[in-house]
C-alpha cells in the first residue's frame, strides 16, 4: 500500500513539475500588483509595473515608439 501511495505521489509531483516548467517557459505574463497596478513579467529581471492610465497612454503611443525604434535602430542595443 505504501508503495502505491508513494508512486501516486511521485506521479502527481512529476505532473505538477512539468506544468510549472511549461508555465515558466511561456514567457510574458500579466498580473495585478499588490497596489493595483498592471505588472508584466518576463521582459527582464524585474516586472514592469504601471497603473492602468499609464499603460493606456503608453499603448496609445505604440506606433510612435515603433517609429522611434526604427529611426534609432543603429544606436539601440538588443538584449541577448
Secondary structure, 3 states (H helix, E strand, C coil): CHHHHHHHHHHHHHHHHHHHHHHHHCCCEEEECCCCCEEEECCCCCCEEECHHHHHHHHHCHHHHHHHHHHCCCCCCCCC
